[in-house]
């Protein structure tokens, strides 16, 4: 150890020995104050309750069929729900503690203080929560904890039942609403089909085939019409040799200019064949009126047939243009019905789940609150912790005694020894030792012995009180309890 430090410690120890009466008196005074305070502080009793939240095995069996609130969701809101104003007010009303307040403000202040003394500890992994409450009255502490637990379980169960009933009612109303909407759309579909049944029943392929056949008929009729027009022109001109000879001369002239596959050559050949098919081979030099009348009649008939076919083609084309629009409108109505039906089916499925969920909540089958350890009447107070207060007061007394002796010494600023002078570069010529007086020294020692003896006895008594409190012996309480005006 550093010699200088050793000297400092030795100096302080001598100082404590020199002022041992002050030191001991302060230690005993502070410790006495701690003992008195520990007995004057009011006792507080703590009641505890342990509640286990267990998920029912039914949850696994009905998974996907019923919807039940998870245990995690219940735990998250547990503390807020139990310490809410509504919940605490209900608990106090059950315990007849909600009366006797001068005003609402006083009641609110009491609730605030009550909330501060309630401790709720959660262990989410284990699914357990603990409720503890401290009060001067052990019976009230026990009843409050047990009532809080019961009120929370009943309120939680009732709220979940109410939510299930509301959900079932809502789903029922929505199912009825969507059923009506589906019926309205179905009526629109039926009305639309009645108005456009012909267009919806027609096959577009068969219409196109029919149009193609009619176009071919028109082409044939027009070709026949050209032949009749040529024949009528030849009969009306009266040229020698008849119409056949005229056509053959034209064909010979064309062959000198065009090939056999030229359209004009082919058309002229068709007219020659048409003339040959006529009675008399088309030779009618006299221009018989009967032949001309027959040609005109056939030409008028062909014109009417062509007009009729063209009209039918126009109607078919218009129908082809209308069919996609009609089908699109019908598909839109059907899609609307399908969307409404999908939602309707989902609502029906959810309604079934809601019914099962409602029954589970009504019978409390989803999540069970099991009170593992209900609060019992506490016999020993948890506050004040007298042994700790007494021991801390002893340590505080020792610290106060040391401070009372050493601080004035350190703050005095006086020369305390030869070393202090040497530290100031002062020459020390001589040291005059103190000359003790045997009689005074003896009296002082006898006084110190008597003081220390009394202090030792008193300290022993205080330590005995500490030991009795540590062992749980209520002797001091019984003695103090006989004093009028004190209550323990």
Secondary structure, DSSP 4 states (H G I P E B T S, - for coil): --HHHHHHHHHHHHHHHHTHHHHHHHHHHHHHHHHHHHHHSPPBEEEEEEEEEEE-THHHHTBTTB----HHHHHHTHHHHHTSHHHHHHHHHHTT-S-S-SSHHHHHHHHHHHHHHEEEEEETTTTEEEEEEEES-HHHHHHHHHHHHHHHHHHHHHHHHHHHHHHHHHHHHHHHHHHHHHHHHHHHHHHHHHHSHHHHHS-HHHHHHHHHHHHHHHHHHHHHHHHHHHHHHHHHHT-TTHHHHHHHHHHHHHHTTS-TTSHHHHHHHHHHHHHHHSGGGG--TT--HHHHHHHHHHHHHHHHHHHHHHHHHHHHHHHHHHHHHHHHHHHHHHHHHHHHHHHHHHHHHHHHHHHHHHHHHHTT-SEEEEEEE------S--BS-HHHHHHHHHHHHHHHHHHHHHHHHHHS----SHHHHHHTT------------HHHHHHHHHHHHHHHHHHHHHHHHHHHHHHHHHHT--HHHHHHHTSTT---
